[in-house]
Amino acid sequence: MTGERRGETETETETIARKAQRMEESRKRRRESAWYGLGMFGLVGWSVAIPIVAGIALGIWIDRRWPGEVSWTLTLLITGAAVGAMNAWYWVQREGRDD
């Protein structure tokens, strides 16, 4: 399978290499856009917010169900914040790698 390019014939390997190069350049440009940054900001925000809110909800439920000296709401809030921070770190590291 050959294609014509500026009067020259191009082998299938050259076509694949050219398309791969264009795809790589496109990925680099996309990462530099403002929308990519806003998307990453939202991803990190949700990856922190969800464990915190889940910890608070679970803590409130436990405190109402089995009252005691320990505030499970506060304990699970802190645990959710720690899990959220680790989750955010994971996503930032994953997206920060040069593919």
Buried (B, 14 or more C-beta within 10 A) or exposed (E): EEEEEEEEEBEEEBBEEEEEEEEEEEEEEEBEEEEEEEEBEEBBEBBBEBBBEBBBEBBBEBBEEEEEEEEBBEBBBEBBBEBBBEBBEEBEEEBEEEE
